Amino acid sequence: MQMTGAEIFVKALADLEVDVVFGYPGGATIHIYDALFRNVKVRHMLCRHEQGAVHMADGYARASGRTGVCLVTSGPGATNTVTGLATAYMDSIPVVVFTGQVPTLLIGNDAFQEADIVGISRPCTKHNYLVKETKDLARIMKEAFYIASTGRPGPVLVDMPKDVLAASARYDLPKEVSLRGYRPTYEGHQRQVESAVRLLLSGERPVVYAGGGVILSNASGELAELSHALSLPVTTTLMGMGAFPGSDPLSLGMLGMHGTYAANMAISNSDVILAVGARFDDRVTGKISEFAPHAKIIHIDIDPTSIQKNVRVDIPIVGDVKDVLRKMIKLVKGKKEATAYQGKTAAWRGQIVSWAKTHPLTYKPSKGKIKPQYVVEQIHKLTKGKAIVATEVGQNQMWAAQFYSYEQPRTFLSSGGLGTMGYGLPAAIGAQVAMPGRLVVDIAGDGSIQMNIQELATAVQYRIPVKVVILNNGSLGMVRQWQELFFEGKYSQTCLPHIPDFVKLAEAYGAKGFRAEKTEQVPEVLRKGFAADGPVLIDVITDPGEMVYPMVPAGAGLTEMLLV
Amino acid sequence: MRHTISVLVENEFGVLSRVSGLFSGRGFNIESLCVAETMDPQVSRMTIVTSGNDQIVEQILKQLNKLIPVLKVIDFTGVDTVDRELVLVKVNAEGDGKQEVLRLVDIFRARIVDVAPRCYTIEMTGGEGKVTAFLQMLRPMGIREVVRTGKIAISRGM
């Protein structure tokens, strides 16, 4: 049957089981919007900025595990997606972004609303396409979803010229994808796995260092099983929050620049590190030459380029985390070596417990000003640790990671790699769309929230009941913290004197606004805000002098922590 | 250390920029790069000469493999290969120099492909050492322009 490119696009989305598209219309995609108008299967959500649209698709993907979809027009519509693409790329999130493009004949002519988005997005997508003929559109869409969601996931962009969308072709969505240049390795090499288990059991001071790959691979269950079978202490990266239950006695919390004392001491004194779906980011390792000086390293990752990139690895295993962990469990579970090993490593676990006791995550409570950490603790208490938490970037993000205990994967959504301010609100909206029954909270800062505040209108329009809690310290707190510690307190451009009245702002958008100005008001205001219908913005005026601790200064070794 | 890397890629638009972007985006160096179709018109071969320590080269090979249109990556380091480069040289040919140029062309088994009143254009192929030596010998005559293709390589035997 002959269909226009736009009709093929809409039908293919439905056939690919896409239930929602986050988008913004324009001239180059007008045929698609016409086709969407008549369709009943695919829901389109109108955002207020294309960056918001990609972050929503990203939040949708992180919360649900399904691929997030975004549709924008050419030129500025397309370039506005770049930050969202780079965010998803750094954190390996499956997102497909469709962009309109000027008609094929005009490409390269500096036509109205033309941008070479395929060229621009090449370094921040897993792959991208320019569709040259209508007949190829369905196949390319199938490939785009396949590439985005398999192997190490990531964003894929598909650029569609207007004439390709207007022209007609036969609808031909292939059943299978065959890309001879793309064959991810899922199965870990059995002998490598055996060597890894031998090395692991030969040590006395093991640590599991788990990253976002555990969540992407849906391997949290396997991680817990292996950890419990051998009593392995587990530290997670920011991206790995929720991959291992925060309340588990074997959990050390986060490691790295703002990691726990116990996690950083454990990594630094370990003799074997089992790195699972993590990539030895500089915020994790600190000074690389001083990172884990006594440790042999086993590294499991589906992406071979992650291995041996930043640190020397003794046993690399390329494969899906879930498959490799299963193989490891099979080799150790119920074996008598496992019991002996637990005995041999008991002293080490005791040492870790004493580190955790001497320097727990903490802050100095105060009667006057509201401590941001207290607010996060109260959110945790109120939600019983069951909310999906999105964050913005900076101090709010670190406190959200430190003072909320994540028990389940896909409950902590944060721009870890790129550190994108303005991520949290749209990501929370996307997550709420994917998980309508869940409570979704965006822990925000007064700086970050203003970067995509316009998406409140989206939340109001579609009655998406996200709860935004602004830790309002009137400053760009994390940069201010660095200025305080390393630039003699010269707060260059980090004070935000003209902050809008967030309560009125929320009301102006048609959302509900609440405010807490005193510590004792916090629990009640949060309770009221979370109980209110629809989108809610809660402005909490916090102590501007509060800093995130522990802190490993940039370029220092992990043991050189500044403590409370 | 220098490495010659042979990369088989899908013969489609944009692949070259994906490969070159991978190098520039990560601060890797490309010394030379040749691209042309293979026997299979759907596949092209790129021959890339690059340099870096083992860790960098390992990353380059892995990153190349990660690109979706890349089908195969071969590092020719430690492999017995035949490698060649084609060079076109425009060199002054006046007075006594004329005879010297002709003699060098003969010795190096090169060919004169264009003659002008005061200069010859010479075509020469060879391994890297031969090309360098040839250009060195021609230098005293006055080289006006050199165009080199960059190295291509093929493994011996099999």
Chai-1 contact restraints between the chains, C-beta under 6 A:
chainA,res_idxA,chainB,res_idxB,connection_type,confidence,min_distance_angstrom,max_distance_angstrom,comment,restraint_id
A,R122,B,G21,contact,1.0,0.0,6.0,A-B,restraint_1
A,P123,B,G25,contact,1.0,0.0,6.0,A-B,restraint_2
A,H127,B,I68,contact,1.0,0.0,6.0,A-B,restraint_3
A,R180,B,L71,contact,1.0,0.0,6.0,A-B,restraint_4
A,G181,B,I68,contact,1.0,0.0,6.0,A-B,restraint_5
A,G181,B,P69,contact,1.0,0.0,6.0,A-B,restraint_6
A,G181,B,V70,contact,1.0,0.0,6.0,A-B,restraint_7
A,G181,B,L71,contact,1.0,0.0,6.0,A-B,restraint_8
A,Y182,B,I68,contact,1.0,0.0,6.0,A-B,restraint_9
A,P304,B,K62,contact,1.0,0.0,6.0,A-B,restraint_10
A,T305,B,K62,contact,1.0,0.0,6.0,A-B,restraint_11
A,T305,B,Q63,contact,1.0,0.0,6.0,A-B,restraint_12
A,T305,B,K66,contact,1.0,0.0,6.0,A-B,restraint_13
